[in-house]
């Protein structure tokens, strides 16, 4: 099993993303409100380094959504396809980041 973590910057796509997960048999995601480091530091400091990064951010949006999904290995490709179809190319700025990690232990999940 794997834990897929999606840090979604493009939060306006959240509802469509979740609906498309369900349409593809993916259930049980946990969504956490989160804030990126540059935004958090920017709230405390207005340094030159952060000034150069600000052009890549939407200043009206301070929050990301972090989506956690426990998946069987064979589900990962489906989820990645859904993410790319809904969000687009994650290599573009201000879209998101996705990665997986192994789950070595679980109890209580109904997969």
N, C-alpha and C positions, 0 to 999 in steps of 0.2 A: 504494500500500500504506500501511497504517497500523499503528502500534504501539498496541495497547490496553493500558492499565495499570489494573489493579484492585487497590486497596489494601483488603484484606479484613480488617475488624475482627471480623466474625462467623465466626471460624475454624472453628467447629463445622460450618459448612456447606461446608467445602472439598471433602471427598470427594464429596458429592452434586453440587456444582457441576462438578467435573472430569468425573464420570461423565456428567452431562447435556451438557457440551460435546462429549464423544466421541459420544454418542447423536445429536448434531446436526451431526456431521461436522467439528467443530473439534478440531484436534490440534496438538501441538507447543508447548504452553504451558511457560513456565519459572516456577517458584515459588521465591521468595526469602523467607526469614524476615526480618522487619523490625520496627522499634520506632518508635512515634510520638514526636514531640518532647515532648509533655506527660509521657509516661511516662519518657522519658530524663531530662528536667530534674527530674522528681519524684524520681528516684533520687538526685539530688545536692542538691536544695533542697526544702524543704517550706514554700514561701511562701504567702501568703494568696491570691494569684491562682490557684495550682494547687489549693489547697484547694477553691475554688469549682468547679473543673472535675472534681474527683475523683468527684463524684456521677454523672457521665456515663460513667465507665469501670468495667470489671470489674477490681478490683484483683488478682484471681487470674490474670488473663491479662495478661502483659507484652508478648506478641508479636503482630504482625499477619502476614499473608501477603501479599506483593506478587506478583501474577500478571502476567506479560508475555506477550502473544500478538501475533505478526505476522499481520495479516489482509488479505485483499482487501477492497476497499470494500464489496462486496455481502455480506460475512460479518458486518459490524459490527452490523446490525440483529438478526441471529440471536443473537449473543453478548449483546447488551444485553437481549434478551427472556429468555434463559436466566438471566442475572444477576438480573433482577427477579423471575422465577418462583421461583428458588431462595432468594434472599436477602431479597427483599421491597423495599420502598421505601427507596432509599438516602438519602432526606431524613431518615429516622429516625436518631436518635443511635446510635452504636456499631454500624453495619452495614458501611459501606464507602464508597469513593470510586472513581469510574471516569472515565477520560478517554482520548482518543486523541491521537496525535502523528503527523505524516507521517514516513514512512521514505523518505529521499532516496537511500539506497544500501543494498544488501544483497548478500551473497555467501554461498552455501552453504545457503540456505533451500530446502526442498523443499515448495513450496505447490501 
